């Protein structure tokens, strides 16, 4: 794990992204919320691109690789894994390093279904999963403009701050 913060602890920023092809008859999970759709992610886990991108962003802030290092898709133990479990374990690593999530911003690219009607539900669920107030959970939806209609993608940026007890606050 990352070094423990000294008396002066820097703020950290992490970036992550994830993408999955979509297939008919699969469930579509975004931000821990099941979205009604004819197609969902083709993945070893539940394929939640938002939670995967956030988890990778958190790991990248500490130069700890990516979720594939911890939950490889060739390992049958992780078949069908709920992505919220991945996020919970990564957030625990963040706390063990003396930090907490301060803010997140995610951009989802998906042509269908339209996600606007689901924004508040996904934002609320992300706030619950991460322990953030909803005003610190940025969520943007885009389409690929027809360039990639058979996939879902998410890019995420996270801001981490030292835990008050670790920063001498």
MIRO-492292 format. One line per 2 residues: their letters; for each residue x negated, y negated, z of C-alpha. Coordinates in nm, 4 decimals, decimal comma, padded with zeros to 6 digits. Layout:
REM MIRO-492292
a	X/Y/Z; ...
***
This chain:
REM MIRO-492292
xx	00,0000/00,0000/00,0000; -00,1034/-00,3625/-00,0337
xx	-00,3241/-00,5263/00,2227; -00,1542/-00,6608/00,5331
xx	-00,1157/-01,0363/00,5159; -00,3669/-01,2464/00,7039
xx	-00,2710/-01,5582/00,9010; -00,2268/-01,7245/00,5608
xx	00,0062/-01,5186/00,3442; 00,0650/-01,6066/-00,0172
xx	00,4038/-01,5983/-00,1786; 00,4241/-01,3213/-00,4355
xx	00,6004/-01,2905/-00,7691; 00,6707/-00,9661/-00,9535
xx	00,8013/-00,8839/-01,3002; 00,9651/-00,5647/-01,4213
xx	01,1705/-00,4370/-01,7076; 01,3539/-00,1228/-01,8066
xx	01,5474/00,0065/-02,1066; 01,7512/00,3161/-02,1860
xx	01,9190/00,4457/-02,4981; 02,2950/00,4783/-02,4713
xx	02,4904/00,7959/-02,5383; 02,8585/00,8850/-02,5654
xx	03,0051/01,0517/-02,2587; 02,7386/00,9188/-02,0206
xx	02,8144/00,6924/-01,7223; 02,7003/00,3303/-01,7353
xx	02,5559/00,2044/-01,4056; 02,4404/-00,1558/-01,3674
xx	02,3277/-00,3037/-01,0384; 02,4681/-00,0029/-00,8542
xx	02,8128/-00,0572/-01,0070; 02,9783/00,1930/-01,2427
xx	03,1010/00,0059/-01,5488; 03,3792/00,1542/-01,7619
xx	03,2277/00,2315/-02,0994; 03,2368/00,4990/-02,3681
xx	02,8558/00,5087/-02,3559; 02,6036/00,5126/-02,0769
xx	02,2310/00,5475/-02,0219; 02,0501/00,8570/-02,1384
xx	01,8118/00,9023/-01,8464; 01,6678/01,1471/-01,5940
xx	01,8218/00,9408/-01,3108; 02,1492/00,7482/-01,3326
xx	01,9685/00,5092/-01,5703; 02,0589/00,1843/-01,3921
xx	01,8373/-00,0588/-01,5863; 01,8955/-00,3435/-01,3395
xx	01,7872/-00,1494/-01,0316; 01,4938/00,0027/-01,2227
xx	01,3712/-00,3381/-01,3426; 01,4020/-00,4882/-00,9929
xx	01,2181/-00,1916/-00,8390; 00,9371/-00,2227/-01,0940
xx	00,9172/-00,5987/-01,0306; 00,8789/-00,5368/-00,6565
xx	00,6064/-00,2780/-00,7144; 00,4250/-00,5050/-00,9614
xx	00,4006/-00,7829/-00,7022; 00,1700/-00,5512/-00,5039
xx	-00,0011/-00,3953/-00,8098; 00,1490/-00,0564/-00,7180
xx	00,2340/00,0679/-01,0651; 00,5900/00,1507/-01,1616
xx	00,8769/00,3720/-01,0518; 00,7616/00,6457/-01,2908
xx	00,4576/00,6897/-01,0657; 00,6818/00,7678/-00,7694
xx	00,9805/00,9324/-00,9430; 00,8452/01,0972/-01,2606
xx	01,1061/01,2116/-01,5105; 00,9359/01,5503/-01,5481
xx	00,9990/01,6327/-01,1807; 01,3305/01,8187/-01,1374
xx	01,3653/01,6802/-00,7808; 01,4623/01,3430/-00,9266
xx	01,7186/01,4704/-01,1813; 02,0370/01,2648/-01,1424
xx	01,8806/01,0418/-00,8737; 02,0886/00,7379/-00,7805
xx	01,8827/00,4277/-00,8574; 01,9876/00,2635/-00,5310
xx	01,7691/00,5259/-00,3567; 01,4712/00,4133/-00,5639
xx	01,5374/00,0497/-00,4722; 01,5781/00,1323/-00,1014
xx	01,2421/00,3136/-00,0920; 01,0663/00,0322/-00,2787
xx	01,2164/-00,2318/-00,0476; 01,0846/-00,0294/00,2477
xx	00,7332/-00,0460/00,0961; 00,7741/-00,4233/00,0641
xx	00,8684/-00,4542/00,4346; 00,5792/-00,2278/00,5378
xx	00,3496/-00,4700/00,3555; 00,4777/-00,7589/00,5645
xx	00,7017/-00,9138/00,3013; 01,0685/-00,9553/00,2195
xx	01,2559/-01,0282/-00,0976; 01,3347/-01,3999/-00,1207
xx	01,5043/-01,4219/-00,4590; 01,5639/-01,2200/-00,7739
xx	01,6609/-01,3033/-01,1267; 01,7655/-01,0423/-01,3825
xx	01,8532/-01,0663/-01,7513; 02,0534/-00,7778/-01,8974
xx	02,0684/-00,7168/-02,2723; 02,3668/-00,5047/-02,3763
xx	02,5955/-00,5414/-02,6771; 02,8952/-00,3444/-02,5464
xx	03,0789/-00,3532/-02,3169; 03,0870/-00,7251/-02,2448
xx	02,9555/-00,7779/-01,8925; 03,0863/-01,1246/-01,8084
xx	03,3965/-00,9901/-01,6309; 03,1700/-00,7768/-01,4090
xx	02,9251/-01,0512/-01,3068; 03,0622/-01,1237/-00,9585
xx	03,0952/-00,7535/-00,8715; 02,7404/-00,6727/-00,9835
xx	02,5986/-00,9860/-00,8165; 02,7776/-00,9024/-00,4907
xx	02,6548/-00,5430/-00,4988; 02,2958/-00,6517/-00,5712
xx	02,3133/-00,8897/-00,2750; 02,4289/-00,6047/-00,0512
xx	02,1567/-00,3670/-00,1753; 01,8766/-00,6215/-00,1359
xx	01,9928/-00,8107/00,1736; 01,9932/-01,1398/-00,0158
xx	02,2659/-01,4037/-00,0132; 02,4507/-01,4028/-00,3465
xx	02,3177/-01,7498/-00,4288; 01,9680/-01,5939/-00,4487
xx	02,0722/-01,3260/-00,6976; 02,0485/-01,4658/-01,0503
xx	02,2195/-01,2562/-01,3141; 02,2273/-01,3351/-01,6845
xx	02,3886/-01,1310/-01,9622; 02,2851/-01,1375/-02,3271
xx	02,3594/-00,9354/-02,6375; 02,0914/-00,8174/-02,8778
xx	02,2775/-00,9971/-03,1603; 02,3088/-00,6560/-03,3247
xx	01,9343/-00,5841/-03,3189; 01,9593/-00,3008/-03,0651
xx	02,3233/-00,1959/-03,0260; 02,2405/00,1484/-02,8865
xx	02,0435/00,0496/-02,5809; 02,0614/-00,1324/-02,2490
xx	01,7691/-00,3380/-02,1218; 01,6918/-00,5494/-01,8186
xx	01,4083/-00,7848/-01,7287; 01,3682/-00,8960/-01,3690
xx	01,1584/-01,1418/-01,1717; 01,1328/-01,1299/-00,7940
xx	00,9979/-01,3772/-00,5423; 00,8592/-01,2340/-00,2185
xx	00,7802/-01,4186/00,1013; 00,5943/-01,3062/00,4133
xx	00,8086/-01,1775/00,6964; 00,8300/-01,4517/00,9618
xx	00,6632/-01,2323/01,2254; 00,3742/-01,1590/00,9846
xx	00,3270/-01,5178/00,8745; 00,2975/-01,6656/01,2200
x	00,6248/-01,8558/01,1783
***
